[in-house]
């Protein structure tokens, strides 16, 4: 299975880039993982929030392949423990998922059309985090989940 983390927004700040590099390197032992940054919509500041979300949705839906499994990070999504998330990854692997797309939406969230296309909506927390930090947190959680699956000493229960 290949996992891609898609995020709408700007390049990583140096401290995020450094942290991402650490966990991306660790992840390569377990899974084909890639981060894809989707640039913000041109003239975003002049658009209404619903129009901005619709334009972001069009970009995302155009990039998705019909067979992609889409996991959308959304504040109203399901919450999981790390162990539950590792079990989800194992289920996706066992089901023959070729590509798992994990989506971090834009500043105002994810348009309803994309949420409807997603097979799972996951919440990291009821708190609000900067998108760049979510990229780092989620990449670390992917690594943590794979160490759980491989019974390695990283995650403590």
N, C-alpha and C positions, 0 to 999 in steps of 0.2 A: 504494500500500500504506500502511496505517496501522500504526504501531507503538505498542504500549502496554507500559510497564514497570510490572508489578504487584509490589508488595512488601507483605508482612505486617509491620506494625510501626507505630511512632509517627511523628509529624511530623518533618520534618527539623530538625536543630539549625541555628542561624543560619549557620554556616560552610558547611554542606552546602547549605542553601537558596540561598546566594549562588552557589556553584559550579554547582549544578543550573541556576539561572537563566541563567548564561552559556552553557552548552552547549545548553539547550533553545532559547534564542534563535537560536543558530547553526544548530541542526538544522532549524528551521522553513524554511530555504531549500531543504532537500532532501526532507523527508518530514513527514507528519502524525504528530507524536509527542506522547504524553501519558503522564504518570505517574499511576498509580492506587494510593493507599495503602489497604490492606485492614486495618481495625482488628484488633488481637489479639482472640482469643476471650475472652469474658467468663469470669471465674473461672479463667483459664488456670493460675494458681498452684496450684489445688487438683486439677488433672487430671494423670493419668499422662502421660508423654511420648507413648506410642502413641495415647491418647485425644485428646490435644491435636492431634496431627498429623491424626487422622481428622476432627476438627471443622474444622480449617483446610482440609483436602481437600474437605470438603462445600461450604464457602463458595466455594472456587476452582472446583470442578466445576460448581456452580450458575451461576457468573458466565460461564463459557466458552460460546461459541456453537459449534455443530457444525463450522462452517467455519473456526474460528480455528486458526491454526498455533501450537502451544505449544512454546516453547523454555524449558526449565527449567534454571536455573542450579543445578548440583549438583557437589559436590566430586569425584564419581566420573565426571563427564561427560567428553566429548571436549574436548581442548584444541585451539585454533586460533591461528594467527598473526592479526595484524590484516588482512593481505592475504587470508587464507583466509576470515576473517569477512566482509570486504567482498564476496568472491565469493559467499558464502552469501546475503547480502542481495540481490545481483543475481539469483541463481538464484530466490529467493523472488519477486522482482518479475516475472521472466520467466515463472514458473509461474502468475502471476495471483493470488497470495496477497492476499486483501483485508485481512486483519488478522493481524499477527504479535504474539503476546503473549509477553513475556519475563518469566518469573516468578522472583522472589527469595522463597524460602520463609521460614518462621518460624525461630525461634531453634534449633530442633532438626532443621531440614531439611524436606524435602518428603515427604509420604506416598507410599507405593508406588503407590497408585491414581492419583495425579496424574502420577507419573513414567511410568506405563504409558500415560496419555493423551497425554503429550508426544511430539512427533515428533522432538525433538532434546534431548539433555541436554548442556549445555556447562559446562565448568569454567574459571573465570578463572585459578585457581592452586591448587596444593595447600595453600597457606597459608589460614588462616581470617581473614576480615575482618569488621568490624562491618557490619550490613546497610545502614546509612545510607551508609557509605563505598562499598559495592558499587553502590548506586544512582548515586553520582557517577562512579565509575570506569566503569561500564557506559555511562552517558550520554555520557561523553567518548569511549569506544570506538566508540559509534554514530556520533558526529560524525566521528571519525578515519576510520572505514570509508567514510563518504560522501565525505570529501575524497579518499580513495584512488580511489574510483569515478569521481570527477570530475577526477582528475589535478591536484589542487590541491596547493600547497606547504604541507603541514602535517605529513604523515607522511614520515619519512626512511627510506630503505632502504639 
